[in-house]
Each structure stands twice: as C-alpha cells, then as structure tokens.
C-alpha cells in the first residue's frame, strides 16, 4: 500500500539515488542499474505479448470472508514485513513498515515509515478517499494522477502509477496491488510492477494490526 505501498512508495541496491520527497518502499525495486538497459530495452518487444493477459476482476472475491473494510483495518497502528523480488524471483531487498492510520469521515491518512535491511529509512504518506460502491481513490507525493481501488469481499485491488527517479531520469511504473484479509489482524499484500505491460518484479508484504 504499502503500501504503497507504496508506491507506496527506495532502491533495491545502493546505486539508486535517494529521493528528496516521501517515497513508498516498493516503488524502486525495479531497475537494477546493471540490468536496467536490458530490461527497458526488452519492454516494447514484450508489450505485445503481455497485452493479451487479462487481469482478475475484484468482483470475483465478493463472496470471500471475512469482509474487508479499509476504514476498520487501516485504523490505528499496523506493522508490515516485506520483500522485493526482481523479474527472476530473487529477493533483492527486505524491509519493515510501521503504519499510523487515521480517518476523518471518508478521508484516511496512512503515514508509513520504512526500515530496510541495509539500515536506511523512508517515509511515505497516502491520502485515501472512500467513494461509492466499494471504490477508493488515493494520492501521494510520487503518484502520477490518482490511484484507483476497489474492495470486494476480503480483497482490495489498488492500481496506480509511480514516478521513479533512477540515475537522473524519471520512469513511470505501473503497480497492480492486491490485498487479502486473512482475519481481523492479518492481511497479505502482493504488488506486481510493470512497464508497457511487461512485468518487472513483485513486492510481497504481510500486515498485522496491533
């Protein structure tokens, strides 16, 4: 949501320059400089193949229980543990998150503090807005436009584009973020990162309410 995670939401290795504004940790697990040109060079070629892949409809989880209510779950303090995986599935970074969450009516604030396995830290702040029919919108400092989400049953699908600064350039990377409520305290999160429809990597998290 991390997310954002976070996006939201820091680089998988020390060669990516720090961001001056709040960033969700998950956003920069994508472009290892040693492989960046190869990855980005192959995106356009793979886009045609990827465009035929259909995404899951959140409504397919409508009958799943327990029911997820974001205003109930993301209220108070939530802890999270996560990893970044590159395209090969290799874990390239580990992190923990402390989320301080509050709501004023239908507007929520998720204040996220990240600590990475290398000792570095990041902060990212989401502003969420509850809309009719289980829909949500969201903004953050590095989100391009607005994030759009849908709750159905025990699941929340959250889609957004993050502007990532890598080696002096900005890449807009798409996130397809899924959260699944396990019980009243535990929720699992999987976010797929892509560019031109081509998968770049994943972020996996486990949330626990205090």
C-alpha positions as CSV (number, residue, x, y, z in Angstrom):
1,X,0.0,0.0,0.0
2,X,2.1,-0.2,1.0
3,X,1.6,0.1,0.6
4,X,2.1,1.6,-1.4
5,X,2.8,0.6,-0.6
6,X,3.8,2.1,-1.6
7,X,4.3,3.0,-4.1
8,X,3.8,3.5,-1.9
9,X,6.1,4.1,-2.0
10,X,14.0,3.4,-2.3
11,X,16.2,1.3,-4.3
12,X,17.0,-2.4,-4.3
13,X,20.7,-1.5,-4.2
14,X,22.9,1.3,-3.1
15,X,23.4,2.7,-6.6
16,X,20.0,4.3,-6.9
17,X,20.0,7.8,-5.6
18,X,17.8,8.8,-2.6
19,X,14.6,10.6,-3.2
20,X,14.1,14.0,-1.7
21,X,10.3,13.5,-1.3
22,X,8.4,10.8,0.6
23,X,8.5,7.5,-1.4
24,X,6.9,4.2,-0.8
25,X,9.5,1.5,-0.4
26,X,8.1,-0.8,-3.1
27,X,8.5,1.7,-5.9
28,X,12.2,1.3,-6.7
29,X,12.7,-2.4,-6.5
30,X,12.6,-2.4,-10.3
31,X,15.6,-1.2,-12.1
32,X,18.9,-2.7,-11.0
33,X,21.4,-0.4,-12.9
34,X,23.4,-3.4,-14.1
35,X,20.3,-4.8,-15.8
36,X,18.3,-1.6,-16.5
37,X,19.2,-1.1,-20.1
38,X,18.5,-4.8,-20.9
39,X,15.1,-4.8,-19.1
40,X,13.9,-1.5,-20.5
41,X,15.1,-2.4,-24.0
42,X,13.0,-5.5,-24.0
43,X,9.8,-3.9,-22.7
44,X,8.5,-2.7,-26.0
45,X,9.1,-6.1,-27.6
46,X,7.3,-7.9,-24.8
47,X,4.4,-5.5,-24.6
48,X,2.5,-7.1,-27.5
49,X,2.6,-10.5,-25.8
50,X,1.7,-9.1,-22.4
51,X,-1.3,-7.1,-23.7
52,X,-3.2,-10.3,-24.2
53,X,-3.1,-11.1,-20.5
54,X,-6.4,-10.3,-18.7
55,X,-6.4,-9.1,-15.1
56,X,-8.5,-10.5,-12.3
57,X,-11.9,-8.8,-11.6
58,X,-12.1,-7.8,-7.9
59,X,-15.8,-8.9,-8.0
60,X,-14.6,-12.5,-8.2
61,X,-13.8,-12.2,-4.5
62,X,-17.2,-10.8,-3.5
63,X,-18.3,-14.0,-1.6
64,X,-15.0,-14.3,0.3
65,X,-14.9,-13.8,4.0
66,X,-14.0,-12.1,6.3
67,X,-15.3,-8.8,4.7
68,X,-12.5,-6.2,4.3
69,X,-13.4,-2.7,5.5
70,X,-10.4,-0.4,4.9
71,X,-11.6,2.2,7.5
72,X,-11.7,-0.6,10.1
73,X,-8.4,-2.4,9.2
74,X,-6.3,0.7,8.5
75,X,-7.1,2.5,11.7
76,X,-4.5,2.8,14.4
77,X,-1.1,1.2,14.1
78,X,-0.4,-1.5,11.6
79,X,3.0,-3.3,11.2
80,X,4.2,-4.9,8.0
81,X,7.1,-7.1,6.8
82,X,8.0,-7.3,3.2
83,X,10.5,-8.3,0.4
84,X,11.3,-7.1,-3.1
85,X,11.7,-9.7,-5.8
86,X,13.2,-8.9,-9.3
87,X,11.9,-10.4,-12.5
88,X,13.8,-13.7,-11.8
89,X,12.1,-14.1,-8.4
90,X,15.3,-13.2,-6.5
91,X,14.8,-11.3,-3.2
92,X,16.8,-8.1,-3.6
93,X,15.7,-6.2,-0.5
94,X,13.9,-6.8,2.8
95,X,12.1,-4.2,4.9
96,X,9.7,-3.5,7.8
97,X,7.0,-0.8,7.9
98,X,5.1,0.9,10.7
99,X,1.9,2.5,9.5
100,X,0.0,5.0,11.6
101,X,-3.5,5.2,10.2
102,X,-6.5,7.5,10.9
103,X,-9.7,8.7,9.2
104,X,-11.7,11.9,9.3
105,X,-15.1,10.8,7.8
106,X,-14.4,9.3,4.4
107,X,-10.8,10.6,4.2
108,X,-8.0,8.5,5.5
109,X,-4.3,9.1,6.2
110,X,-1.7,6.3,6.1
111,X,1.6,7.6,7.4
112,X,4.2,4.9,6.6
113,X,7.8,4.6,8.0
114,X,10.0,2.1,6.3
115,X,13.2,0.5,7.6
116,X,15.3,-1.5,5.2
117,X,17.7,-4.4,5.8
118,X,20.6,-2.2,5.0
119,X,19.6,0.3,7.7
120,X,18.2,3.0,5.5
121,X,14.8,4.5,6.2
122,X,12.0,6.2,4.2
123,X,8.6,7.8,4.8
124,X,5.5,7.8,2.6
125,X,2.1,9.3,3.2
126,X,-1.1,8.2,1.5
127,X,-4.3,10.2,1.5
128,X,-7.3,7.9,0.7
129,X,-10.9,8.8,-0.1
130,X,-13.8,6.5,0.2
131,X,-16.1,6.6,-2.9
132,X,-19.5,4.8,-3.6
133,X,-19.8,1.1,-4.4
134,X,-16.6,0.0,-2.5
135,X,-14.3,2.2,-4.6
136,X,-11.4,4.3,-3.3
137,X,-9.1,6.9,-4.7
138,X,-5.7,7.9,-3.3
139,X,-2.8,10.4,-3.7
140,X,0.8,10.6,-2.6
141,X,3.8,12.7,-3.5
142,X,5.1,10.4,-6.1
143,X,1.8,9.1,-7.6
144,X,1.1,10.1,-11.1
145,X,-2.5,11.3,-11.1
146,X,-4.7,9.3,-8.7
147,X,-4.6,5.8,-7.5
148,X,-7.9,3.9,-8.0
149,X,-9.0,0.9,-5.9
150,X,-12.0,-1.5,-5.4
151,X,-12.9,-3.6,-2.4
152,X,-14.9,-6.8,-2.9
153,X,-15.3,-9.5,-0.2
154,X,-12.0,-10.0,1.5
155,X,-9.9,-8.3,-1.3
156,X,-8.7,-4.9,-2.3
157,X,-7.3,-4.1,-5.7
158,X,-5.3,-0.9,-5.8
159,X,-3.8,0.4,-9.1
160,X,-1.5,3.4,-9.6
161,X,1.5,4.8,-11.4
162,X,4.6,5.9,-9.6
163,X,7.2,8.3,-11.0
164,X,10.6,6.7,-10.2
165,X,13.8,8.7,-10.4
166,X,16.7,6.5,-11.4
167,X,20.1,7.9,-12.4
168,X,18.7,11.3,-13.1
169,X,15.8,10.1,-15.2
170,X,12.1,9.5,-14.4
171,X,10.3,6.3,-15.2
172,X,6.5,5.9,-14.8
173,X,5.9,2.4,-13.5
174,X,2.5,0.8,-13.0
175,X,1.5,-1.1,-9.9
176,X,-1.2,-3.7,-9.7
177,X,-1.6,-4.1,-5.9
178,X,-3.7,-6.8,-4.3
179,X,-4.5,-7.1,-0.5
180,X,-6.3,-10.1,1.0
181,X,-7.7,-10.0,4.5
182,X,-7.0,-13.3,6.4
183,X,-8.6,-12.4,9.8
184,X,-9.2,-9.2,11.8
185,X,-5.5,-8.7,12.4
186,X,-3.6,-10.2,9.4
187,X,-3.7,-9.2,5.7
188,X,-1.4,-10.3,2.9
189,X,-0.3,-8.0,0.0
190,X,1.1,-8.7,-3.4
191,X,2.0,-5.9,-5.8
192,X,3.2,-6.5,-9.4
193,X,5.3,-3.8,-11.1
194,X,5.2,-3.3,-14.9
195,X,6.2,-1.0,-17.6
196,X,4.5,-1.0,-21.1
197,X,2.5,-4.0,-19.8
198,X,5.7,-6.1,-19.1
199,X,6.3,-7.4,-15.6
200,X,9.4,-6.1,-13.8
201,X,9.1,-7.6,-10.4
202,X,6.9,-8.0,-7.3
203,X,6.6,-6.8,-3.7
204,X,5.2,-9.2,-1.0
205,X,4.0,-8.0,2.4
206,X,2.3,-9.2,5.5
207,X,0.3,-6.7,7.6
208,X,-0.6,-7.2,11.2
209,X,-2.8,-4.8,13.3
210,X,-1.7,-4.1,16.8
